[in-house]
Amino acid sequence: MANHPSALKRMRQNEKKRLRNMSYKSKVKTAVKKYLKAVEEKTDDASNLLNATTSLLNKGVTKGIFHKNTASRSISRLSRRLAASAANS
């Protein structure tokens, strides 16, 4: 356990960031699941859900929650899913 005031403050800050990151990652995972379900069911709303999910991932990069390449890779895979679904129907 830390004793110095600066270390105690750092622990408090890290806990706040950890909770914020967990919450945001959960929000992104939920958005991805909704999108994938929409693509699987071939609904018209899939395109809008892709935009919303992409936006969340990019904001996560800005906030420092995701690495830039990780978000780009996820967005690319999600986009390919939609394109493949459109090509099959």
C-alpha positions in Angstrom: 0.0 0.0 0.0 1.3 3.4 -0.9 2.0 6.0 1.8 3.2 9.1 -0.1 0.5 11.6 -0.9 1.5 11.6 -4.6 1.3 7.8 -4.8 -2.1 7.9 -3.0 -3.4 10.5 -5.5 -2.0 8.4 -8.4 -3.9 5.3 -7.1 -7.2 7.4 -6.9 -6.6 8.6 -10.5 -5.9 5.1 -11.8 -9.0 3.7 -10.2 -11.2 6.5 -11.8 -9.6 5.8 -15.2 -10.0 2.1 -14.8 -13.7 2.4 -14.1 -14.2 4.9 -17.0 -12.3 2.5 -19.4 -14.3 -0.5 -18.3 -17.6 1.4 -18.8 -16.6 2.6 -22.2 -15.3 -0.8 -23.4 -18.6 -2.3 -22.3 -20.5 0.3 -24.3 -18.4 -0.5 -27.4 -18.9 -4.3 -27.0 -22.6 -3.8 -26.7 -22.7 -1.7 -29.8 -20.6 -4.3 -31.7 -23.0 -7.0 -30.7 -26.0 -5.0 -31.8 -24.3 -4.4 -35.1 -23.4 -8.0 -35.7 -26.9 -9.1 -34.8 -28.3 -6.6 -37.3 -25.9 -7.8 -40.0 -26.8 -11.5 -39.3 -30.5 -10.7 -39.6 -29.8 -8.5 -42.7 -31.8 -5.5 -41.3 -31.6 -2.1 -43.0 -30.4 -0.6 -39.7 -27.0 -2.3 -40.0 -25.4 0.7 -41.8 -26.5 3.1 -39.1 -25.2 0.8 -36.4 -21.9 0.5 -38.2 -21.6 4.3 -38.1 -22.4 4.5 -34.4 -20.0 1.7 -33.6 -17.2 3.3 -35.7 -17.8 6.6 -33.9 -17.5 4.9 -30.5 -14.3 3.2 -31.4 -12.8 6.4 -32.8 -13.8 8.3 -29.6 -12.2 5.6 -27.6 -8.9 6.2 -29.4 -9.2 9.9 -28.7 -9.7 9.2 -25.0 -6.8 6.8 -24.9 -8.9 3.7 -24.2 -8.0 1.9 -27.5 -4.9 1.9 -29.6 -5.3 3.5 -33.0 -4.5 0.3 -34.9 -6.7 -1.8 -32.8 -9.7 0.4 -33.5 -8.8 0.6 -37.2 -8.6 -3.2 -37.4 -12.0 -3.6 -35.7 -13.6 -1.0 -37.9 -12.2 -2.7 -41.0 -13.5 -6.1 -39.9 -16.9 -4.8 -39.1 -17.1 -3.0 -42.5 -16.1 -6.2 -44.3 -18.8 -8.0 -42.5 -21.4 -5.6 -43.9 -20.0 -5.7 -47.4 -20.0 -9.5 -47.4 -23.5 -9.5 -46.2 -24.6 -7.1 -48.9 -22.9 -9.1 -51.6 -24.6 -12.3 -50.5 -28.1 -10.9 -50.6 
